[in-house]
């Protein structure tokens, strides 16, 4: 009984988390939601009795891709900080 409820809620949670990861304005939170989405999809593969696909999903989607996106986000923020520090000060009233 509990597993049927879990199996019914799992696709709903996956869809909601995927939507949130795509529409979140805070990039760091969106990356974390994307990593959590990959882990939930891996759980779904386990429930579908495909543990080999679940392991690949967890390793590639949550592990490797999540780490690469997180690394890109850190580099973007670092580059934006150095660009702001190198920019000349603006005069008052100018855009």
PAVEX-366431 format. One record per residue (C-alpha): residue in one letter; x, y, z; chain. Coordinates in Angstrom, 1 decimal. Layout:
resn | X | Y | Z | chain
A | X | Y | Z | A;
...
***
This chain:
resn | X | Y | Z | chain
X | 0.0 | 0.0 | 0.0 | A;
X | 2.7 | 2.5 | 1.0 | A;
X | 4.8 | 1.6 | -2.1 | A;
X | 1.8 | 2.3 | -4.4 | A;
X | 1.4 | 5.7 | -2.8 | A;
X | 5.1 | 6.3 | -3.3 | A;
X | 5.0 | 5.1 | -6.9 | A;
X | 2.1 | 7.5 | -7.5 | A;
X | 3.7 | 10.5 | -5.9 | A;
X | 7.2 | 10.0 | -7.4 | A;
X | 6.3 | 11.1 | -11.0 | A;
X | 4.4 | 14.1 | -9.6 | A;
X | 7.4 | 15.2 | -7.5 | A;
X | 9.7 | 14.6 | -10.5 | A;
X | 7.6 | 16.9 | -12.7 | A;
X | 7.3 | 19.6 | -10.1 | A;
X | 11.0 | 19.6 | -9.3 | A;
X | 11.8 | 19.7 | -13.0 | A;
X | 9.6 | 22.7 | -13.5 | A;
X | 11.1 | 24.4 | -10.5 | A;
X | 14.6 | 23.7 | -11.7 | A;
X | 13.8 | 25.3 | -15.1 | A;
X | 11.9 | 28.3 | -13.7 | A;
X | 13.9 | 29.2 | -10.6 | A;
X | 15.5 | 32.7 | -10.8 | A;
X | 18.2 | 31.9 | -8.2 | A;
X | 20.8 | 29.9 | -10.2 | A;
X | 22.4 | 28.1 | -7.4 | A;
X | 19.1 | 26.8 | -6.1 | A;
X | 18.2 | 25.7 | -9.7 | A;
X | 21.4 | 23.7 | -9.9 | A;
X | 20.7 | 22.0 | -6.6 | A;
X | 17.1 | 21.2 | -7.8 | A;
X | 18.6 | 19.8 | -11.0 | A;
X | 20.9 | 17.5 | -9.0 | A;
X | 18.0 | 16.4 | -6.8 | A;
X | 15.9 | 15.8 | -9.9 | A;
X | 18.6 | 13.4 | -11.2 | A;
X | 18.6 | 11.5 | -8.0 | A;
X | 14.8 | 11.2 | -8.0 | A;
X | 14.9 | 9.9 | -11.6 | A;
X | 17.4 | 7.3 | -10.4 | A;
X | 15.0 | 6.3 | -7.7 | A;
X | 12.3 | 6.0 | -10.3 | A;
X | 14.5 | 3.7 | -12.4 | A;
X | 15.1 | 1.5 | -9.3 | A;
X | 11.4 | 1.3 | -8.8 | A;
X | 11.1 | 0.2 | -12.5 | A;
X | 13.6 | -2.6 | -11.7 | A;
X | 16.4 | -1.2 | -13.8 | A;
X | 19.3 | -0.7 | -11.3 | A;
X | 21.9 | -0.5 | -14.1 | A;
X | 20.1 | 2.5 | -15.6 | A;
X | 19.6 | 4.0 | -12.2 | A;
X | 23.3 | 3.8 | -11.4 | A;
X | 24.1 | 5.5 | -14.8 | A;
X | 21.5 | 8.2 | -14.1 | A;
X | 22.9 | 8.9 | -10.7 | A;
X | 26.5 | 9.0 | -11.9 | A;
X | 26.0 | 11.1 | -15.0 | A;
X | 23.0 | 13.3 | -14.3 | A;
X | 23.5 | 14.0 | -10.6 | A;
X | 27.2 | 13.4 | -10.3 | A;
X | 29.1 | 14.5 | -13.4 | A;
X | 26.6 | 16.9 | -15.0 | A;
X | 25.7 | 18.5 | -11.6 | A;
X | 29.3 | 19.1 | -10.8 | A;
X | 30.1 | 20.6 | -14.2 | A;
X | 27.1 | 23.0 | -14.0 | A;
X | 28.0 | 23.9 | -10.4 | A;
X | 31.6 | 24.6 | -11.5 | A;
X | 30.4 | 26.8 | -14.4 | A;
X | 28.2 | 28.7 | -12.0 | A;
X | 31.1 | 29.4 | -9.6 | A;
X | 33.3 | 30.5 | -12.5 | A;
X | 30.6 | 32.8 | -13.8 | A;
X | 30.2 | 34.5 | -10.4 | A;
X | 34.0 | 34.8 | -10.0 | A;
X | 34.3 | 36.4 | -13.5 | A;
X | 31.4 | 38.8 | -12.8 | A;
X | 33.1 | 39.9 | -9.5 | A;
X | 36.4 | 40.6 | -11.2 | A;
X | 34.6 | 42.5 | -14.1 | A;
X | 32.8 | 44.7 | -11.5 | A;
X | 36.1 | 45.4 | -9.7 | A;
X | 37.9 | 46.3 | -12.9 | A;
X | 35.1 | 48.6 | -14.2 | A;
X | 35.7 | 52.3 | -13.9 | A;
X | 33.3 | 54.2 | -11.5 | A;
X | 30.3 | 55.7 | -13.2 | A;
X | 29.3 | 59.3 | -12.8 | A;
X | 26.1 | 60.1 | -11.0 | A;
X | 23.0 | 60.2 | -13.2 | A;
X | 24.4 | 58.2 | -16.0 | A;
X | 23.2 | 54.7 | -16.9 | A;
***
